[in-house]
Amino acid sequence: MSAAGAETMASPADEAWESFIGDIRPRLKELVVVEPLLDHVHFIGPEQKELILQRARTEGDRAAADLLIDAVIRRPHPAGWFRAFVDALVKSGCDYAADIIQAGLPEPEVEAENDEYVRLIQILSPSLVQMKTDEVCVHCLAEGLVTEEDSEKIKAETTSRGPRSGARELLRRIVRGRPGWFSKFLHILRETEHQSLYELTGGSPDCDKEEFMDMTVTEDHQDEATGASAECEQLPKSQKPSQSDGTVPEAAARGPESTDIRLRDYQMDVARPALEGKNIIICLPTGSGKTRVAVYITKEHLDGRRAEGQSGKVVVLVNKIPLVEQHYSAEFLPFLKPTYKVERVSGDCQLKISFTEILKKNDVVICTAQILENHLERSITGEDEGVKLSDLTLIIIDECHHTQKGEVYNHIMMRYLKQKHKNEKMKKEQRETVPLPQILGLTASPGVGGANNMKKAVEHILRICANLDAYKIMTSSLGDCKKNPNKQTLSVEDRIEDPFGDVIKKIMNAIHTHANLSTNCDLGSQRYEQWVVTTEREAAAKEDHKVRVCAEYLRQYSEALNLSNIIRMCDAFRILNEYYEKEIHTKMNPDEMQIIQITDTERFLFNLFKENKEELQTLAGNPQYENDSLSKLRGKILHEFSSREAARGIIFTKTRISAIALSHWIQENPKFADIGVKASYVIGGGDQSVVKPMTSAEQRDVLKNFHNGDVNLLIATTVAEEGLDIAACNFVIRYGLVTNEISMIQAEGRGRAEDSTYTLVDVKNSGVAEKEWVNEYRKKMMNKAIENIGSLNQADYKKQIIDFQFQAITEKRVRLAKKKQKKMTSESPSDVKFTCRGCSKHVCNGDDIQVIESMHRVNVTEQFSELYIERENPSPQERPLDLETKGSIACKKCGRGWGVMMVYHGIECPCLNVQNFVVTLNEKTISNCTKWSKLAVRFSAFDYAEQARQMASSSDEMDTT
């Protein structure tokens, strides 16, 4: 054999490696980063390296990777070339590429899922580049998503070309990571407070699934990588053919047979009419398996249609985002997959963009009701294809007692009822009718709607039945399955001494004297707070600065007085002190660090708190004066955890502040820790409070910890009362919180374990004991009303239902006509005037206001820019796509906050919050104008082109000077 021939010969192992690298070449090209990799590949000559680097600079990494792979597999091979290439991949941070070379391509479903995440990042990169690049990069380095060298490149790109360019470089590098990178990246977005980007990326719905994948797949890869010794000269595992499209093989797709659903007798009894295709409401207590019955009805519905050669389309509607994932993961998916395709869509999920397509491709879709309503509306307006009721065969409405005026459930059902009555007319005219879906409503309690007698209670429930077009409301006594918690009420004693409260009252009385205010309401009572709110509004309308600002402070002191009866005095003091610090901050000019304007009244109020601050702080730290409610709560918690083997409970409280404060109180108390109490809190997601709301992902994490036992005491606002799947508890405490009979029944239902207790702890001035008695009475009235409705003969029931339906349709038409008329008689913007709520300075007229995307009211006039100062936002809001919050704006004269500075397509737009202004229309003050929707004024749309032209013109003028 010639020398040339010998040079081109290769060992069988080398040939196998060459062939394998050729097979996975497309994937390697996507995963390798050429420049750092070349630094570690020592068997490629310098001239060849220079050619590859030149290709990378001119055509990018993928083209250069192609050239690099050619160089790697080119013969003759030096000894150990394959191992050296694998080591180079690892050292250069191309771990996933190294995994694939050693272990073969991952399972098709893992690869396909990873590809989906890569595509999602590519699609959303215009929004993701708005991230705080430096901060995210630090976390990515710590989590192993980028290497030190990657980090340096990203920093260099950020320095030379800006944070957006740096963000693009970061995104290009993290998508090359091992499966599991997406879950880590979502976690980083949340940790770095990029909440809107976190939700935009769809982290919440897929978070649990991705974390599971991360734990299983990634760990397997790591084991394989570390287990491969330097003698890695075995043939690759992946010599068997793989599916290049990333789909799951047919055998794997079929999976195991779906789990059988077995219903209890009482569950089957309430389900029967629905199994016959009738519309019904199922009314069963919390924890009795309503959702499982709904899954059973869904399966029977789809099976029946399939047997008849027809397809079925089921939509499950919920009223809270966390319920979407809960119903999907815990109920519908386990029992219906793989026979039927199940998907979920919610407001914090990317799939909502393509809801129509999702509906077409799946048999069952679980979604928030507003998404369906939006797409039903689109089909009418012609905005796009949308969704029609006739596309669906079954609609399941969870917590259906919300199907009342103003609720989104009712908007959907009004569409249904209108079409139903049109169909009856079309039948008479022998025309083809429009098919309508079957309706199934689920509730633990329809309530009585505030009724004070049996007749009104029956009417309330009949209206709900009419709105849902229900053939019957089905309920059951549950028999032996019923679990009633032991109920008790703990009354509280007034403090013998309340020096902390006395100091606050002394301050409040001093403010009354200063502002010449008097009232016969008890300080801190609900009536007092209503009086303060009314006083503040009237003073703002009269431009009475002294009374207005005094009323604002009185409201804060009143709240602190109330909180000291619920939570620790130190927490009440902290909230007061934070308010004081915030108000002082508003009087500082961010540029000149000098006082803007402090009136005599403001100076009086600042000094008043300052004079009493030390005494308040000292008293707040003295446990001798704590409220009796907190003592009773402490005793109850200690009793439950010391008398049970495995205690698990929920404390319901009224406000977000109290939920967080109680959680901290329990966590900081060593007595609770000694008996194994592990507390956490869950609060709502709406941004309607000074307290930062919880995201649906954060709520789900807490509930997950509660479910698996990492948390055994949950402190919650009413967000946890309704619908959320919370692990069976053996005690429930309502701490100074009583709302209506529906909430009471929902809370009672949380105590699902044997020998569970339900305790009401009274709080001073709350009147909860009396309210609970009223709710007990209404609960009995509701049960009797349902019984009375069940005893009606079907003809009488049907007649009443039809009457209520026609009444509802007529009322809806009247409301729409009034709304249309209101739009037509909209006032002229020039008749509206805005003055600062803080100092009564005239700010602008309605003609100056423009609207961005039908939502954001901005004032971009030059005159307005002279009236405000800008402040850096301590907790900036991340906004998706074209909107970005830069900071806040405040009155230059008094420091009162006016709104935020938004950047819209590169243009700074001061965005106004109407509640910070006194608004007059035709010289008449609009009372309680807290939302722009309360102004019957149509402002002009923001003219982006004109504003951009003006900016360009101003820039040209500056260049010529």
N, C-alpha and C positions, 0 to 999 in steps of 0.2 A: 504494500500500500504506500502511495506517495505521501510526502510530508504535508502537502496541501490538503490531501484527503484526510489525513489524520487530524489536522487542525479543525476540520469541520465536523468530525465525529463527536458524539456526546454519549454519555452513559445513559442507560435506560431511565435512571432517576432524573437526570437532567432533562431528558426529552419530556418526561411526564410533567416536570415543573414548568418547562416552556409552554407545553400545551395548556396547562391549567391557567397560567398567567394570561395566555391568549384568550381563554374562555372568559376570564373575569376582567379583561382589559376595560370594557365600558364602565364597569363599576369603579375600578381603580382610578380612571381618569377623573371621575367626579370627586374622589376622596383625597388624593394626594395634593400636598402643597409643594411645588417643585423646588423653590429656592432653598428652604431649610433642608429638604430631603437630600439635595445634591451635596450639601456640606458633609453628609455622613455616608454617601456611597463612594467608597474609595477605589473601586475597580473600574470606574469610568474615567477616561483620560481627560486632562484639562481642556483640550481643544473641543472635545465632544460636549463637555459641560458648558463651555462658553456658547456653543450653538444652541443648546437647550435653554440657557438663560436668556439668550437673545430672542428665542421664540416666545418665551414667557412674557417678556417685556412688550413684544409687538402684537402677539395674538392671544395671550392669556394662558392660564394654568392648564386648561384642558388640552389645548394644542401642544403645549410643551410636554405635558405628561405622556402624550402619544409618542413623542420623540424619545423621552426618557425610558419608556417601557421597551422600545425597540433596542436601545443601548443595553438594557439589562439582560434581555434574552438573546442578544447577539453572541454567536460563537466566535472563538472558543471561550469556554467559561473557566475562570480561575477556581481553584478548590474552595469549597464552602461559599460560593457566590450567593446561593439562595438564602442561607442563614444570614449572610452579611446584609442582604437586601431587607430581610425582615427586621433585623436589628436597626437598620437605618430608618425604616418606617416608624419604629417605636421611638427612637431617639428624637426624631423630627416632629413628634406629636401626631403622627398619622395612625393612631391606635386602631381605629376601625378597619383601615386598610390592612394592617398587620393581622388583625383577627381573621379577616376573610381569607388571606393568603394561607394562614395556618390551619384554620378550621373549616374553610369553605364558606360559601354564601349562606346567610341565615335562612331560617324557614321562610317560605314565600310570604306568609301573612305578616311576619315581622318586617321583612324587607319592604313590602307594599305599604305598611303603616308608616315606616320611617320615610319612605318616599313622599307620602301624603304630607307629613310634617314639613319636609323640605320645600314642597310646592307651596304650602301655606305661608311659610316664611317669605318665599319669593313674592307671592301675591300681596302680602301685607307689608312688604319692606318700605313702601312710601310712608306708611304710618309709623313703623317701628324705628325708622331713622330719627324720629323725634325724641328718642330716649336720651337720658343723661349718660352719654357714652363712657366717660371716665369711671363713673360709679359702677355701671353695669359690668365694665371690663374687669374691675377689681374682683367682683363676685364671681365672674366667669373663670378667672384665673384660680381663685380659691376652690371652685367646684371642679376644676380639671377640664373645663370646656375649651380653654385655650392654653397654650404653652407660654412660657416666659417670652420666647421669641415672638410668638403671635401678639402678645400684649405690647411689646415694644413697637411692633409694626403698626398696631392700632393707634397707639399713642402718637407715633410719628405722623400718621395720616390725619389724626385729629388736630395736631399742632399746625401742620402745613396747610390743610384744606378745610378744617372745621369739623365740629362734632358729628354732623350728618354723614360726612364722608368716612369718618372713623367708625360710625355705626354700621355703615355698609360693609366695611372691611371686617368688622366683628361678626356680622351675620354670615358673611361668606365663609368664615373659618369655623363657626360653631356647628354648621350643618354637616360638617365632615366628621362629626364625632360618632361615638358608638351609639346604638339605640339606647334611649334613655336621656339623651341630651335635651330633648324637647321638654321633658318633665322638669329637668333642672333649670332650664331657661325660664320656664313659666314661674317657677319658685323664685328665681332671681328677680323677675319683673315685679312680683308681689312684694318681695323683701325690700326692694328699692323704691317702693311706693309708686310704681307705674301702673296704677290700678286700671285705668281705661285701656292701656295697651295689654295688660294681663287679660282683661275681659274680652277685648277685641280679638285676641289670639285664641279665644275659645278654651282657655285653660280649665274653667270650672267643670264643664260637662265631662271632659276626658281625663281630668286630673287623676282620679283613682285608678283608672285603667292603665294610664301611662306609668304611674308609680309601680304598679304591679309588674308591667312589662320590664321596667327598669331593674327591678329586683331580680327577676328571673333570667331574662335574656342576657343582660349585661354581666351578671355574675357568672353565668355559664361561659361567656366569652373570656372573661378574666381567668377562669379556672383553666380553660384550654390553653390560653396564652402562656400562663406561668407553668403549666404542666409540660409544655413542649421544651425539651432540652436542646442543647446545642446540636445534638444529633437529630435534627428535625428532618431527616432524610426519608421519612415515611411518605408514601403517596398521599395526596390530599384526600380528606374525607369526602369531599364533594366531587367524586368522579361520576356519581350517578347523575342522570340528566335533571336539570332544574327548569322551572317554568320562568321564562324570561319576562313574562308580563306581570309577575308578582302575584298572580292569583293563587288561591288555595286549591289544591287538587280536589277532584270531585269527592273522593272518599273522605277527605278531611272535612269538606264543607258540610257533608251530611251530619257528622257529629253523632252524639248519642240521641236516643229517642227522648222526646220532650217529657218532662215530668208530669205525671197524672195529677189532676186537681181534684181533691176530695173535699166536698163541702159537708158541713154539719147539717143536721136536719133543719134547724132554724134558718140557716143560710139558703138551703135549697127551697124552703117555703117562700122566702121573699123574692127569690130569683125567678120563680115559675112564670109569671106573666111576661117577663122580659124574654124568656126562652121561647115564648109563643109569638114574639115580635112586637109586643105592646110597649108603649112608653110608660115608664114607672119611675117613682122616686123610692129609693131604698133608704129607710131611716133606721139605723142601728147605732148603738153607743160606740164611742171611741174605743178601739182595740178589739172589736167584735168581728173584724174581717170583712168590712164592706168592700175594700179594694180587691180582695181575693175573689169575692163574688163577682165583681166587675170583670176580672180576668177570665173567670169561668164563662160568663155570658159572652165575652168577646170571642173566646175560642169556639164556643158552640155556634155563634153567629157566623164566623168565618168558615167553619167546617160545613155548616148548612148551605151556605152560598156556593162553596166549592163543589159540594155534592150535586148541586143543581146546574153546575157548569157556569156559574157566575163568579165574578170577583167581588170581594168585600173591601171596604175602606173604612177603617175605624180611627176616629180622632178622640184622644183623651185630653180633656181641658182641665187645667189647674189654675189657681189664682196666685200662686207663689212660685218663684223660680226654683228654690230647693226641692219642691215637690216633683218637678220634672224628672230630675235625676233619680230621686227616690223611687217613684213609680216605675221608671224604666229599669233600674238595676235590681230592685228588690222584688218586683211583682211581674210585670209584663214580659220582660226579656227572658227570665229563667223558665217561665212556663210556656211561652209561645215559640221560642227559638228551638230548633231550626226550621220548624214547619212553616212559620210565617216570619216575614221581615218586619222588624220593630226598630223605630228610630225615635229620637227625642230632639226637640228644638225649643230654645228659650231665648229670652232677651239678651243673655250674656253669651250666646252661642253663634258662631259664624254661619251655621246652617240656616238661620232665619232669612238670610239673603236669598236663598234658593228654595224657600218653603214649598212653592208649587211643585218643583221637580222632586223634592223629598217626598211629598205626598204621592206623587205618581209612582215612585219606585218602591214604596213600602206599603205593607198591609195595615200596620198600626203606627200612628204617630202620636207621641205624647208632647204636648206643648202648652205654653201659657195662652190663656184665652185671647189676649190682645193681638197675638200674632195671627190667629185665625180671623179675628174681626177685621184686621188690617187688610188681609188678602181677600176677604169677602167683599170689602169696599172697593178694592182695586178692580175686581171683575166687573163692577158696576160703572166705575168712572172710566174704565178703559185704559188706565195707566199701564197695566200689563195684563197678562192672562188671568192672574189671580186664582181664586178658588170659588166654586159655586157649592151651595148646599147639596145640590144634586150629584156632586162628585163623591159625596160621602154616603155610607150606608148605616153607620152607627156613631152617635156622638155621646161620649160619657162625660158628665159634668161633675167634677169633684167639688165638695163643699157647696152644693147647689142651693143652699139657703141664701146665697148671695145673688140669686136670680131675681133681683128687684130693681126698682127705678134707679137709673144712673150707673148701675153696675155693668161691666162689659159682658158678663153672661147674658144679661137681659137684652143688650143690643143684638147679640147673636140670635137669641130666641125670638125677638120681635121680627127679624127677617123670616124666621121659620113660620111664625104664626101668620104673617101677611101672605106668604106663599100657600100655606095650608088653606086659608079662606079663599084665595084666588082659585086654588085647585077645585074647591067645592063648586064655585061658580062655573068653572070650565067643564066640570062633569055634567052639570045641568045643560050646558050648551053643546054637549057631546064633542068637546075638544080634548086633545091629548093633554094630560096633566104633567106637571113637573115632579119627578120623584123626590121624596124627602127622606132624610135618614131617620132611623129609630133613635129615640132619646132615652138615656138612662141617667138619672140624677142620684147622687150619693150625699148623704148628710148624717151627722150625728144628732142634729137638733135644728129644726126649722125655726124655733123660737116662737114668740107670740107678737113680735113687733111693737112692744110697749103697751099691749092691750091690758085693760083693767077689768074686762069681763069676758065671759065665755063666747059671746056672739062675735066680738071683735077678734078674739084669738082664732076662732074657726075661720073667719073671713081672711085673716092674714095668711093662714096655711093654704086655704083654697086658692088665694092669688098666686102663691108660689107654684101650686099644682097646675094652675091655668097657664102661667108663664112657661112651664116646662111641658105643657100639653100632656100631662100625666093621666093615664088611665086609672091609676090608683097610687096611693102612698102606702108602701109596704113596710111593716114594722113587725117586731117580735119581742116577746118577753125574755128570750134567751134561755129560759128554764134553768137547768143546773149550771149552765155556762156563765150565768150572770155574776159579776163581781162588784159588790158595793163596798166602797171604802168606808172605814169607820171615821165619822166626821166629828170634829170638835172646834170650838171657838175659844181662843185665848184672849181674854179681856186685859186691858192694861190700866195701870194706875198713873195718875198725873204725878209728875216729879214733885217731891216735897220742896226741892229747891231747883231753880233753873237759872243760875247766874249768867250762863252763856246767852240764853234767850233774853234775859233781862237787859243785857248790854245792847243786844240788837234792837230791842224795843225802845231803849233809850235813844239810840241813834235815829230810829224811825220817827220818834216824837220830835226830836230836834229838827228833822227835815220838815215835818208838818208845820212847825212853828216858823221856820225860815220861809216856807212857800205860802204861808197863810192857808193851810189846808186843814180840813177837819172832816171826820167820818165817825159814824157810830158802829162801824164793823170791827170785829175783833182782829187785831193784827195777826197776819199770817193765815187767816181763814180764806176759804174759797171766795166768799163775798168780798173780802178785802181786795183780793187779787183782781177780781172783776172791776171793782171800783178804781183801782190804780190804772188798769188798762184803759178804761173809759176816760179817766182824767188826762192821761198822756195824749190820747187822740184829740181830745177837745183842745188841749193846750197847744198842740202842734198846729191845729187848724186856726187858732187865734194868734199864732206866732208869739205865744207866751213862753219865752225860752226858760225862764226860771222854773215855772211849774212843770214844763215838759221834762226837763232834765232831772228834776227832783223826783218826778213820777217814775222815770226809768230806774233810778237808784232804789226807790222804795220797792219796786218790783223785785230787784235782786235781793234786797234784805228780806223781803217776805218769803222768797224761795228758800233762802238760807235758813230762815226760822222753821219752815216746813221740813227741810231736809234734816235739821237737827232733831226732829221727832221721829225720823225714819232711819238715818244712818249715823255714823259717828260725828261728833261735833268737829273733830279735826278735818273730816271730809267737807263738812259745810263751810268751815273757815277757809279751806283751800280754794273752794269754788268762789267765795267772796274775794279772796286775795287775787285770784287770777283775773277777775273782772276789773278790780282796781288797777292792776298792772296794765291791762289792756287799754283802759281808758287813759291812763297816763301816757302810754305809747302813742295814742292817737294825737296827742298834743305836741309831738316831736316832729320837726321837719327832717326828713331822711337825708337831705342834702346838706343843710346847714347845722343840723343838730341843735336847733334852738326852738323855744316854745312858740307855737303858732299863735294861739289866742286862748287864754283861759279867762272866762268870765268870773265875776265875783261869786256867783252861785257854784260854779265848778270848783273854784278854789276852796270854798266853804266845804263842799262835799269831799274833796280830796283830804283836806285837813281833818275833817270829822272822822274819817276812817283811820287816818294815820294816828290820831290821838288815842283811838280805842283799839288799835291793832294788837298791841302787845298784851293787853288784858284779855282780848278775845283768844289770842293764841295760847296764853297760859291756861285759861279755863277749858279750852278745847282739848287740852292734853290731860285733863283730870277725869279719870274714869268714874269718880264718885257721882258725877252729874249726868252720866249717860242716860238715855231714855229707856223706859221700861219695855218698850216694844223690842228693842235690840236685846235686852236681857231675856225676854220670853223666847225670842228666836234662838238665842244661844242655847238656852235650856232644851228647847225642842230638838235642835240638831244633835246636841250631845246625847239626848235620850235615844233618838232613832239609831244613831251609829253605835251606841254602847249596848243596846238591847237586841240588835239583829246580827246574824252571822254575816250577811252581805247586804248592807244598806245601800240603797240607790234612790235619790230623790231629786225633786225639782222645787225651787222656790220661785214663785211668780211675784214680780214687783212692778210698780207703775211706770217708772221712768228709766231711761238708759243710764242716767247718772247714778241712780240708786243701785241698778244691777251691777255696774262696774265697781262702785264703792263697796257693796256687800261682798262681792267676790274677793276684793283686796283685803277686806276685814277678816274674812275666813282664812285666806292664805297666810296672813300675817300673824294669826293667833296660834301659838304652839299647842294649846289644848286640843284644837281640832286636828292638827297633824298627828298628835299622839294616838288618836283613835281611828286614824286612817282616812280622814276626810280629804278628798282631792277635788277642789272646786274650780269651776270655770264659769264664764258667762256667755250668753248668746242674746244678741239684740237685733233690731231690725236693720234693713238695708236702705230704707228711704232717707234721703238727705234733708230731713225736716227738723233737725235739732242741732244745738251747738256741739253735741257729741258726735265724733266721727262715726258714720254708719259702718256696719259690718257688710262685707261682700258675701255673696252666696257661697263662694268657696270657703271663706272663713267660717261661716255658719256650719257648712258641711263638715269641716275639719273638727270643730268642737263636738258636733253631734256624733261624729265617727268615734272620737275619743270617749264620749259618754257611752256609746254602744259597746265598745270593747273593754270598758272598765278602767281606762286610764284616767277618766273623770267619773266620780260617783255622786257629785252634787252639782247640779246645774242651776245657775241663777239666771232667770230669763224674764224678758218683757213678754207682752202678749203674743209675740211672734211665734212662740213655741206652743201656744194653746191649740192652734188649729192645724190639723192635717199632717204636720211633720212627724215622720216615723221616729219616735223617741223610744228607746229601750224601756221595757216594762219596769216601772218604779214601784217601790213599796211604801213611799210616802210623798205627798204633795203638800206644799205650804203656800198659801196665798198671803203675802206679806203686805197688809194695808192696801190690797187691790181687789176691788169688786167692780165688774162692769155690768154685763147683762146675763140673762139666764143661759144664753148660748155659750158664752165664755166659761161660765161656771160648769156646765155639763162637759165642755171640752177639757177643762182642767181636771175635773173629777176622773175623767177617762184616762188620764195619764197614770193614775195609780192602778196598774193592771195586775200586779202580782197578788198572790194570796195574802190575806191579813194586811192589806195596805191601809194607810191612814190619809185623811184629808183634813188639814188644819188651817183655820183662818186666824191670823194674828192681827189683832186690832192695832190701829195707829191713831194717835191723837188727831182730832179734827177730820178724820176720814169718813166716819159713819159707816164703816164697812159691815159691822154686825147687822145693822138695820137693812142695808142693801142686800146682804146675803139672805136674810129672811124673805124679802120681797122676791128674790130670784128663785128660792125654793117654792114659793107659792106659784110663780109663773111656770116653773117646770111642771108642777102637778097640773096646772091649767092646760099647758101644751099637750101633755100626754092624754088628758081627757078630751081635748079638742080633736086630736088625731083619732081617738076612739070614736068620737061622734061622727067624724067624716067617714070612717070605715063602715059605720052602720047605715049610712045613706044608701037608698036604692040607686042603682046605676043611672037611671033616667034623670033623677033629681040632681045627682052629682054632675052629670054631663051638662045639664042645662046651666047650672051655676058656673061651671068651667067656661062654657062658651060665652056667657054674659060677661065674665071677667076678662076674657080674651078680647072681645069687641071693645070693652071699656079701655083696656090697655092700648090697643091699636089706635083708638080715637085720641087718647091722651098723648100718644107719641106724635100723631099728626099735628095736634094743636101746638105741642112744644116745638116741633120743627118749623111750623109756620111763624111762631113768635120769634124764633131764632133767626129765620130768614128776614123777617121784618126789622129786627134789631140791627142786622147787618146793613139793610137798606137805609136805615135812619141813623147810621153812624155819624157821630159828631165830627166837625172839622178839626184837624190837628192844631190849627191856629188858635182855637179856643181853649187849648190846654196850656197851663203854666206849671212849672216845677220850681219849688223853692227848697233849699236845704233844710232838712228836718232838724239839723243841729243849731243853725244860726239864723234861719229864715232868709238867707240871701237868695235873691232871684238867680236861678241857674240857667234856664232855657225855656223855650216854648215847644209845643208839639211839632211845629214845622221843622225843628232842628233834629228830630228823632228819625232814624232810619232803621229798617228791620233786616237782619241777616237770616236767611233760611227760615223765614216765618217764625223765628224764635227769639233771637237776640236783639234787643233794642240798643242801638249805639248812637253816639253823638260825635261826629267827626269834624264839627265846625271849628274854625280857628278861634272864635270868641270863647267857646267852651274850654279849649285847651289852656286858656289863661287862668281858669278858675280852680284847677285841681292840681294836686301833687301826686306823684306815683310812689308807691311803697313796694318793696320786695315782698312777695308772698311767702310766709314761713312754711306753708304746706301747699305748694303749687298743685293745681289740678291738671292732670294729663288729659288732653282732649284728642280724640281720634282725627285722622285725616287733616282737613284744612284749617281746623281751629286749634289755637294754642293759647293758654292763659299765661301771661307774662308776669303779672303782679296785680296789685289792687290800686284803686284811685280813691282819693279822699279830698274833702273840701279844703282849699288852701287857707281859708279863714279860720275854721273851727276844728278841722281834723276829722270831721264826721266821714265815715266810709260811704262812698257812693256806688261802688261796684268794682269791676275788674278791668284790667287792660287786656284785651284779646288781640291776637294776631291772626288775621284772616287773609290767607294767600299772600303773606308778606306785608300786609298793611295793618298798622296799629289802629285798633278801634276801641275807644272807651265804651264799655258795656255797662249800662245802668241797671241797678236794682231798685225798682220803684218804691219799695218799702222804706228806702232811705230819704224819700222826698215827701213834702206836702204837695198834693196835687189838687189844682183847682180847675174846674171846667165851667166856662161861662161865669167866672168870678165866684163860683160856689165850690167850697171844699168837699172833696170826695172822702167820706169817712172810711177808715179801715181799708185803704187802697194798698193791699199787701201783694197783689198779683197784677200783672199787666192785663190779664184777661178781664179784670173788673173795670177796665177802661173801654167804653164803647167807641173807640177811636181807631180808625185804620190809618196807620202811619205808612209813609212811602217806603218802598223796598230800597235796600242799599244798592247804590249804583257803583259797582266795582270799577268799571271802565273809567267813569268820570273821576273817581277818587285817585285811580292810578295815574290818570293824565295830569291831575293837579300836582301829585307828588313829583312826577317827572319834570313838570314845568318849574316847580320850586327848586328842584335839584339843578336844573340848567341855569337858573338865575344865580344860584350860589357858585356854580362853576365859573361864571363870567365876572363875578365880583373879585 
